[in-house]
Every structure is written in structure tokens, then in C-alpha cells.
Amino acid sequence: MPRLAIAVLGCVVTVLAIAQDDATRMTREELLSFLPGTKVTQITEAGSERRWSNGPDGKFFATSNNKQYGNALGTQMASNAGTWTVNDEGKYCIDIDWKRVHEKWCAYILKSQGDIYYLNAIGDKHKIVFAK
């Protein structure tokens, strides 16, 4: 009997863990309604923190602490204008021409409970923060 109780408890814990990580992909229509005016914060895999606000015209001005590159003077801050769109597939697309690299990508936005958002997949390295 104790083995059965442990097995049941294990299943319950697994179901709760899956429920916490459950996220739904936002539709194109949801994104077009949600994204204009949102403030975005993203941490890249290299550890750079970037921020911008999605303008209603599809434009933004991004800043980054630029941990990946920095510069010869020892400062790391970088900034530049960029654009955002939602493509026909319902992906959030970013285009920023930083000084050292042209960043252009599209990703599905997954929304989890508690207004937690991810790019393409659930996981800490895929998190992106949207605030109104």
C-alpha cells in the first residue's frame, strides 16, 4: 500500500509541475491588440539586458547594457532604433541594427499563468517581460 501512495503522490506532483509550466501561444490578433504600448525587457543568453517600448507605429528605441560586446572605453551601454511587427504566422518580430550586429528575429509568444511570457519555448532562458 505505501508504494501505491508514493506512486499516486508522484503523479500528482508531476501534474502540478506540468500545470505550472503550461503556456498557450498567443494568436496574431491577440498580439496585435496586446503589444502596442508595452514595455519590453529581455535578458539574452550572453547576459545582456535590453529594454524598449513597442510604439503603436511599429517602432521603438532599444537600450542594452551590452554585456556581450562592451567597447574599448570600458562602457557597455548601447542603444539604437528598431522596429517590431507581428507576421502572418503570428510571430513577434524584432529588427535592430546595433553597431556590431544586426539583430533580426521572429518568435512565437507563449503566455503562462501570472502574465509570464516566453519566446518559442518555456524556460528561463526564453523569458521576456511585457509591462503596460
Rosetta constraint file for C-alpha pairs under 8 A:
AtomPair CA 1 CA 5 HARMONIC 6.45 0.50
AtomPair CA 2 CA 6 HARMONIC 6.21 0.50
AtomPair CA 3 CA 7 HARMONIC 6.13 0.50
AtomPair CA 4 CA 8 HARMONIC 6.12 0.50
AtomPair CA 5 CA 9 HARMONIC 6.05 0.50
AtomPair CA 6 CA 10 HARMONIC 6.05 0.50
AtomPair CA 7 CA 11 HARMONIC 6.30 0.50
AtomPair CA 8 CA 12 HARMONIC 6.28 0.50
AtomPair CA 9 CA 13 HARMONIC 6.22 0.50
AtomPair CA 10 CA 14 HARMONIC 6.17 0.50
AtomPair CA 11 CA 15 HARMONIC 6.15 0.50
AtomPair CA 12 CA 16 HARMONIC 6.19 0.50
AtomPair CA 13 CA 17 HARMONIC 6.15 0.50
AtomPair CA 14 CA 18 HARMONIC 6.21 0.50
AtomPair CA 15 CA 19 HARMONIC 6.11 0.50
AtomPair CA 16 CA 20 HARMONIC 6.26 0.50
AtomPair CA 17 CA 21 HARMONIC 6.47 0.50
AtomPair CA 18 CA 22 HARMONIC 6.07 0.50
AtomPair CA 20 CA 113 HARMONIC 7.42 0.50
AtomPair CA 21 CA 112 HARMONIC 7.09 0.50
AtomPair CA 21 CA 122 HARMONIC 6.94 0.50
AtomPair CA 22 CA 112 HARMONIC 6.15 0.50
AtomPair CA 22 CA 113 HARMONIC 7.74 0.50
AtomPair CA 23 CA 110 HARMONIC 5.63 0.50
AtomPair CA 23 CA 111 HARMONIC 5.13 0.50
AtomPair CA 23 CA 112 HARMONIC 4.16 0.50
AtomPair CA 23 CA 113 HARMONIC 7.16 0.50
AtomPair CA 23 CA 122 HARMONIC 7.48 0.50
AtomPair CA 24 CA 110 HARMONIC 5.24 0.50
AtomPair CA 24 CA 111 HARMONIC 5.35 0.50
AtomPair CA 24 CA 112 HARMONIC 6.53 0.50
AtomPair CA 25 CA 108 HARMONIC 6.66 0.50
AtomPair CA 25 CA 109 HARMONIC 5.75 0.50
AtomPair CA 25 CA 110 HARMONIC 4.31 0.50
AtomPair CA 25 CA 111 HARMONIC 6.27 0.50
AtomPair CA 26 CA 30 HARMONIC 5.99 0.50
AtomPair CA 26 CA 31 HARMONIC 6.43 0.50
AtomPair CA 26 CA 90 HARMONIC 7.73 0.50
AtomPair CA 26 CA 108 HARMONIC 7.40 0.50
AtomPair CA 26 CA 109 HARMONIC 5.76 0.50
AtomPair CA 26 CA 110 HARMONIC 5.96 0.50
AtomPair CA 26 CA 111 HARMONIC 6.64 0.50
AtomPair CA 27 CA 31 HARMONIC 6.21 0.50
AtomPair CA 27 CA 90 HARMONIC 5.79 0.50
AtomPair CA 28 CA 32 HARMONIC 6.15 0.50
AtomPair CA 28 CA 86 HARMONIC 6.67 0.50
AtomPair CA 28 CA 87 HARMONIC 7.68 0.50
AtomPair CA 28 CA 88 HARMONIC 7.35 0.50
AtomPair CA 28 CA 89 HARMONIC 7.22 0.50
AtomPair CA 28 CA 90 HARMONIC 4.08 0.50
AtomPair CA 28 CA 91 HARMONIC 7.11 0.50
AtomPair CA 29 CA 33 HARMONIC 6.30 0.50
AtomPair CA 29 CA 90 HARMONIC 7.87 0.50
AtomPair CA 30 CA 34 HARMONIC 5.92 0.50
AtomPair CA 31 CA 35 HARMONIC 5.53 0.50
AtomPair CA 31 CA 86 HARMONIC 7.16 0.50
AtomPair CA 31 CA 90 HARMONIC 7.62 0.50
AtomPair CA 31 CA 92 HARMONIC 7.68 0.50
AtomPair CA 32 CA 36 HARMONIC 7.11 0.50
AtomPair CA 32 CA 86 HARMONIC 6.89 0.50
AtomPair CA 34 CA 38 HARMONIC 7.48 0.50
AtomPair CA 35 CA 54 HARMONIC 6.47 0.50
AtomPair CA 36 CA 54 HARMONIC 5.28 0.50
AtomPair CA 36 CA 55 HARMONIC 5.60 0.50
AtomPair CA 36 CA 56 HARMONIC 4.75 0.50
AtomPair CA 36 CA 58 HARMONIC 7.74 0.50
AtomPair CA 37 CA 53 HARMONIC 6.25 0.50
AtomPair CA 37 CA 54 HARMONIC 5.20 0.50
AtomPair CA 37 CA 55 HARMONIC 5.51 0.50
AtomPair CA 37 CA 56 HARMONIC 6.27 0.50
AtomPair CA 37 CA 132 HARMONIC 6.60 0.50
AtomPair CA 38 CA 53 HARMONIC 5.60 0.50
AtomPair CA 38 CA 54 HARMONIC 5.48 0.50
AtomPair CA 38 CA 55 HARMONIC 7.87 0.50
AtomPair CA 38 CA 130 HARMONIC 5.84 0.50
AtomPair CA 38 CA 131 HARMONIC 5.37 0.50
AtomPair CA 38 CA 132 HARMONIC 4.83 0.50
AtomPair CA 39 CA 51 HARMONIC 7.34 0.50
AtomPair CA 39 CA 52 HARMONIC 5.88 0.50
AtomPair CA 39 CA 53 HARMONIC 4.20 0.50
AtomPair CA 39 CA 54 HARMONIC 6.40 0.50
AtomPair CA 39 CA 129 HARMONIC 7.87 0.50
AtomPair CA 39 CA 130 HARMONIC 5.57 0.50
AtomPair CA 39 CA 131 HARMONIC 5.05 0.50
AtomPair CA 39 CA 132 HARMONIC 6.17 0.50
AtomPair CA 40 CA 50 HARMONIC 7.99 0.50
AtomPair CA 40 CA 51 HARMONIC 5.48 0.50
AtomPair CA 40 CA 52 HARMONIC 5.29 0.50
AtomPair CA 40 CA 53 HARMONIC 5.82 0.50
AtomPair CA 40 CA 54 HARMONIC 7.42 0.50
AtomPair CA 40 CA 128 HARMONIC 7.18 0.50
AtomPair CA 40 CA 129 HARMONIC 5.55 0.50
AtomPair CA 40 CA 130 HARMONIC 4.83 0.50
AtomPair CA 40 CA 131 HARMONIC 6.63 0.50
AtomPair CA 41 CA 49 HARMONIC 7.02 0.50
AtomPair CA 41 CA 50 HARMONIC 5.71 0.50
AtomPair CA 41 CA 51 HARMONIC 4.62 0.50
AtomPair CA 41 CA 52 HARMONIC 6.89 0.50
AtomPair CA 41 CA 128 HARMONIC 6.11 0.50
AtomPair CA 41 CA 129 HARMONIC 5.05 0.50
AtomPair CA 41 CA 130 HARMONIC 6.78 0.50
AtomPair CA 42 CA 49 HARMONIC 5.76 0.50
AtomPair CA 42 CA 50 HARMONIC 5.32 0.50
AtomPair CA 42 CA 51 HARMONIC 6.60 0.50
AtomPair CA 42 CA 127 HARMONIC 7.11 0.50
AtomPair CA 42 CA 128 HARMONIC 4.97 0.50
AtomPair CA 42 CA 129 HARMONIC 6.38 0.50
AtomPair CA 43 CA 47 HARMONIC 5.81 0.50
AtomPair CA 43 CA 48 HARMONIC 5.49 0.50
AtomPair CA 43 CA 49 HARMONIC 4.50 0.50
AtomPair CA 43 CA 50 HARMONIC 6.35 0.50
AtomPair CA 43 CA 125 HARMONIC 7.81 0.50
AtomPair CA 43 CA 127 HARMONIC 7.76 0.50
AtomPair CA 43 CA 128 HARMONIC 7.42 0.50
AtomPair CA 44 CA 48 HARMONIC 5.27 0.50
AtomPair CA 44 CA 49 HARMONIC 6.58 0.50
AtomPair CA 44 CA 50 HARMONIC 7.89 0.50
AtomPair CA 44 CA 125 HARMONIC 7.53 0.50
AtomPair CA 45 CA 125 HARMONIC 6.55 0.50
AtomPair CA 46 CA 67 HARMONIC 6.93 0.50
AtomPair CA 46 CA 68 HARMONIC 5.73 0.50
AtomPair CA 47 CA 67 HARMONIC 6.18 0.50
AtomPair CA 47 CA 68 HARMONIC 7.18 0.50
AtomPair CA 48 CA 64 HARMONIC 6.45 0.50
AtomPair CA 48 CA 65 HARMONIC 5.71 0.50
AtomPair CA 48 CA 66 HARMONIC 5.16 0.50
AtomPair CA 48 CA 67 HARMONIC 4.89 0.50
AtomPair CA 48 CA 68 HARMONIC 6.46 0.50
AtomPair CA 49 CA 64 HARMONIC 5.51 0.50
AtomPair CA 49 CA 65 HARMONIC 5.73 0.50
AtomPair CA 49 CA 66 HARMONIC 7.19 0.50
AtomPair CA 49 CA 67 HARMONIC 7.97 0.50
AtomPair CA 50 CA 62 HARMONIC 6.72 0.50
AtomPair CA 50 CA 63 HARMONIC 5.55 0.50
AtomPair CA 50 CA 64 HARMONIC 4.25 0.50
AtomPair CA 50 CA 65 HARMONIC 6.83 0.50
AtomPair CA 50 CA 66 HARMONIC 7.98 0.50
AtomPair CA 51 CA 62 HARMONIC 5.53 0.50
AtomPair CA 51 CA 63 HARMONIC 5.43 0.50
AtomPair CA 51 CA 64 HARMONIC 6.53 0.50
AtomPair CA 52 CA 60 HARMONIC 6.11 0.50
AtomPair CA 52 CA 61 HARMONIC 5.76 0.50
AtomPair CA 52 CA 62 HARMONIC 4.55 0.50
AtomPair CA 52 CA 63 HARMONIC 6.66 0.50
AtomPair CA 53 CA 60 HARMONIC 5.74 0.50
AtomPair CA 53 CA 61 HARMONIC 7.14 0.50
AtomPair CA 53 CA 62 HARMONIC 7.74 0.50
AtomPair CA 54 CA 58 HARMONIC 6.57 0.50
AtomPair CA 54 CA 59 HARMONIC 6.38 0.50
AtomPair CA 54 CA 60 HARMONIC 5.52 0.50
AtomPair CA 54 CA 84 HARMONIC 7.03 0.50
AtomPair CA 55 CA 59 HARMONIC 5.18 0.50
AtomPair CA 55 CA 60 HARMONIC 5.66 0.50
AtomPair CA 58 CA 83 HARMONIC 5.47 0.50
AtomPair CA 58 CA 84 HARMONIC 5.07 0.50
AtomPair CA 58 CA 85 HARMONIC 6.10 0.50
AtomPair CA 59 CA 81 HARMONIC 7.36 0.50
AtomPair CA 59 CA 82 HARMONIC 5.84 0.50
AtomPair CA 59 CA 83 HARMONIC 4.33 0.50
AtomPair CA 59 CA 84 HARMONIC 6.11 0.50
AtomPair CA 60 CA 81 HARMONIC 5.79 0.50
AtomPair CA 60 CA 82 HARMONIC 5.34 0.50
AtomPair CA 60 CA 83 HARMONIC 5.91 0.50
AtomPair CA 60 CA 84 HARMONIC 7.54 0.50
AtomPair CA 61 CA 79 HARMONIC 7.11 0.50
AtomPair CA 61 CA 80 HARMONIC 5.71 0.50
AtomPair CA 61 CA 81 HARMONIC 4.25 0.50
AtomPair CA 61 CA 82 HARMONIC 5.98 0.50
AtomPair CA 62 CA 79 HARMONIC 5.38 0.50
AtomPair CA 62 CA 80 HARMONIC 5.49 0.50
AtomPair CA 62 CA 81 HARMONIC 6.02 0.50
AtomPair CA 62 CA 82 HARMONIC 6.89 0.50
AtomPair CA 63 CA 77 HARMONIC 7.17 0.50
AtomPair CA 63 CA 78 HARMONIC 5.69 0.50
AtomPair CA 63 CA 79 HARMONIC 4.21 0.50
AtomPair CA 63 CA 80 HARMONIC 6.76 0.50
AtomPair CA 64 CA 77 HARMONIC 5.69 0.50
AtomPair CA 64 CA 78 HARMONIC 5.18 0.50
AtomPair CA 64 CA 79 HARMONIC 6.17 0.50
AtomPair CA 65 CA 76 HARMONIC 5.54 0.50
AtomPair CA 65 CA 77 HARMONIC 4.54 0.50
AtomPair CA 65 CA 78 HARMONIC 6.39 0.50
AtomPair CA 66 CA 70 HARMONIC 5.66 0.50
AtomPair CA 66 CA 76 HARMONIC 5.20 0.50
AtomPair CA 66 CA 77 HARMONIC 5.65 0.50
AtomPair CA 66 CA 78 HARMONIC 6.06 0.50
AtomPair CA 67 CA 76 HARMONIC 6.41 0.50
AtomPair CA 69 CA 76 HARMONIC 7.16 0.50
AtomPair CA 70 CA 74 HARMONIC 6.63 0.50
AtomPair CA 70 CA 75 HARMONIC 5.94 0.50
AtomPair CA 70 CA 76 HARMONIC 3.94 0.50
AtomPair CA 70 CA 77 HARMONIC 7.10 0.50
AtomPair CA 71 CA 75 HARMONIC 5.88 0.50
AtomPair CA 71 CA 76 HARMONIC 6.03 0.50
AtomPair CA 78 CA 98 HARMONIC 7.69 0.50
AtomPair CA 79 CA 98 HARMONIC 7.27 0.50
AtomPair CA 80 CA 96 HARMONIC 7.00 0.50
AtomPair CA 80 CA 97 HARMONIC 7.07 0.50
AtomPair CA 80 CA 98 HARMONIC 6.20 0.50
AtomPair CA 81 CA 96 HARMONIC 6.51 0.50
AtomPair CA 81 CA 97 HARMONIC 7.62 0.50
AtomPair CA 82 CA 94 HARMONIC 7.28 0.50
AtomPair CA 82 CA 95 HARMONIC 5.49 0.50
AtomPair CA 82 CA 96 HARMONIC 4.42 0.50
AtomPair CA 82 CA 97 HARMONIC 7.02 0.50
AtomPair CA 83 CA 94 HARMONIC 5.96 0.50
AtomPair CA 83 CA 95 HARMONIC 5.31 0.50
AtomPair CA 83 CA 96 HARMONIC 6.75 0.50
AtomPair CA 84 CA 92 HARMONIC 7.15 0.50
AtomPair CA 84 CA 93 HARMONIC 5.44 0.50
AtomPair CA 84 CA 94 HARMONIC 4.73 0.50
AtomPair CA 84 CA 95 HARMONIC 6.47 0.50
AtomPair CA 85 CA 92 HARMONIC 6.01 0.50
AtomPair CA 85 CA 93 HARMONIC 5.14 0.50
AtomPair CA 85 CA 94 HARMONIC 6.84 0.50
AtomPair CA 86 CA 90 HARMONIC 5.81 0.50
AtomPair CA 86 CA 91 HARMONIC 5.38 0.50
AtomPair CA 86 CA 92 HARMONIC 4.69 0.50
AtomPair CA 86 CA 93 HARMONIC 5.86 0.50
AtomPair CA 87 CA 91 HARMONIC 5.46 0.50
AtomPair CA 87 CA 92 HARMONIC 6.80 0.50
AtomPair CA 87 CA 93 HARMONIC 6.97 0.50
AtomPair CA 90 CA 108 HARMONIC 6.80 0.50
AtomPair CA 91 CA 106 HARMONIC 5.63 0.50
AtomPair CA 91 CA 107 HARMONIC 4.96 0.50
AtomPair CA 91 CA 108 HARMONIC 4.59 0.50
AtomPair CA 91 CA 109 HARMONIC 6.98 0.50
AtomPair CA 92 CA 106 HARMONIC 5.34 0.50
AtomPair CA 92 CA 107 HARMONIC 5.35 0.50
AtomPair CA 92 CA 108 HARMONIC 6.16 0.50
AtomPair CA 92 CA 109 HARMONIC 6.87 0.50
AtomPair CA 93 CA 104 HARMONIC 7.37 0.50
AtomPair CA 93 CA 105 HARMONIC 5.57 0.50
AtomPair CA 93 CA 106 HARMONIC 3.99 0.50
AtomPair CA 93 CA 107 HARMONIC 6.48 0.50
AtomPair CA 94 CA 103 HARMONIC 7.45 0.50
AtomPair CA 94 CA 104 HARMONIC 5.54 0.50
AtomPair CA 94 CA 105 HARMONIC 5.47 0.50
AtomPair CA 94 CA 106 HARMONIC 6.33 0.50
AtomPair CA 95 CA 102 HARMONIC 7.57 0.50
AtomPair CA 95 CA 103 HARMONIC 5.70 0.50
AtomPair CA 95 CA 104 HARMONIC 4.39 0.50
AtomPair CA 95 CA 105 HARMONIC 6.77 0.50
AtomPair CA 96 CA 102 HARMONIC 6.01 0.50
AtomPair CA 96 CA 103 HARMONIC 5.11 0.50
AtomPair CA 96 CA 104 HARMONIC 6.43 0.50
AtomPair CA 97 CA 101 HARMONIC 6.39 0.50
AtomPair CA 97 CA 102 HARMONIC 4.24 0.50
AtomPair CA 97 CA 103 HARMONIC 5.98 0.50
AtomPair CA 98 CA 102 HARMONIC 5.63 0.50
AtomPair CA 98 CA 103 HARMONIC 7.11 0.50
AtomPair CA 107 CA 119 HARMONIC 5.60 0.50
AtomPair CA 107 CA 120 HARMONIC 5.56 0.50
AtomPair CA 108 CA 119 HARMONIC 5.73 0.50
AtomPair CA 108 CA 120 HARMONIC 4.85 0.50
AtomPair CA 109 CA 117 HARMONIC 6.59 0.50
AtomPair CA 109 CA 118 HARMONIC 5.76 0.50
AtomPair CA 109 CA 119 HARMONIC 5.11 0.50
AtomPair CA 109 CA 120 HARMONIC 6.14 0.50
AtomPair CA 110 CA 117 HARMONIC 5.52 0.50
AtomPair CA 110 CA 118 HARMONIC 5.06 0.50
AtomPair CA 110 CA 119 HARMONIC 6.37 0.50
AtomPair CA 110 CA 120 HARMONIC 6.62 0.50
AtomPair CA 110 CA 121 HARMONIC 7.18 0.50
AtomPair CA 110 CA 122 HARMONIC 7.55 0.50
AtomPair CA 111 CA 115 HARMONIC 6.38 0.50
AtomPair CA 111 CA 116 HARMONIC 5.84 0.50
AtomPair CA 111 CA 117 HARMONIC 4.67 0.50
AtomPair CA 111 CA 118 HARMONIC 6.65 0.50
AtomPair CA 112 CA 116 HARMONIC 5.05 0.50
AtomPair CA 112 CA 117 HARMONIC 6.08 0.50
AtomPair CA 116 CA 127 HARMONIC 7.60 0.50
AtomPair CA 116 CA 128 HARMONIC 7.80 0.50
AtomPair CA 116 CA 129 HARMONIC 7.09 0.50
AtomPair CA 117 CA 127 HARMONIC 5.80 0.50
AtomPair CA 117 CA 128 HARMONIC 5.54 0.50
AtomPair CA 117 CA 129 HARMONIC 6.30 0.50
AtomPair CA 117 CA 130 HARMONIC 7.47 0.50
AtomPair CA 118 CA 122 HARMONIC 5.85 0.50
AtomPair CA 118 CA 123 HARMONIC 7.28 0.50
AtomPair CA 118 CA 126 HARMONIC 5.10 0.50
AtomPair CA 118 CA 127 HARMONIC 4.32 0.50
AtomPair CA 118 CA 128 HARMONIC 5.50 0.50
AtomPair CA 119 CA 126 HARMONIC 5.15 0.50
AtomPair CA 119 CA 127 HARMONIC 6.34 0.50
AtomPair CA 119 CA 128 HARMONIC 6.78 0.50
AtomPair CA 120 CA 126 HARMONIC 7.21 0.50
AtomPair CA 121 CA 126 HARMONIC 6.32 0.50
AtomPair CA 122 CA 126 HARMONIC 6.39 0.50
AtomPair CA 122 CA 127 HARMONIC 7.57 0.50
AtomPair CA 123 CA 127 HARMONIC 6.63 0.50
